[in-house]
């Protein structure tokens, strides 16, 4: 067979094979408009947190991970992504871990609010951790007093990612010494 004949036979074979392909029904999916309340998980990395305690600033990088209405993990990572402090919150309680000193404290919102002004509840904490305070701004400024101590928290939010995998799990407490929540803060 000549070169031209081979090309013609190959072309015809492709056309015949192509005609034998079954047609598939293609269904057009219309995306619904994104609703800000329709998220399940939220991850904000690269948040810069500045905490002023009695005027003294402490600056650190923070990762905020939230599973809607279930759990929040705040990881304080000041140096090369190493977590030195961690806050875990559920709608019922808050646990704080100081990994450098091997200590942790836990309390309910009611126990914390005995000393914290203004009071903090689960919904407010969740709004803070997903960056939905004051009209979804890229920055939040919070003012509290805990006992006699004045605390100002400034959060400069990093990129917010919705419905992505987050690593929220409870740290085992066996490796840490339990202390009173007032000593942890």
Secondary structure, DSSP 8 states (H G I E B T S, - for coil): --HHHHHHHHHHHHHHHHHTS--------------TT--SEEEEEEEEEEEEETTEEEEEEEEEEEETTTEEEEEE--BTTB--EEEEE-SSEEEEEETTTTEEEEEEHHHHHTTEES---HHHHHHHHTT-STTT-SEEEEEEEETTEEEEEEEE---EEES---------GGGSEE--HHHH-
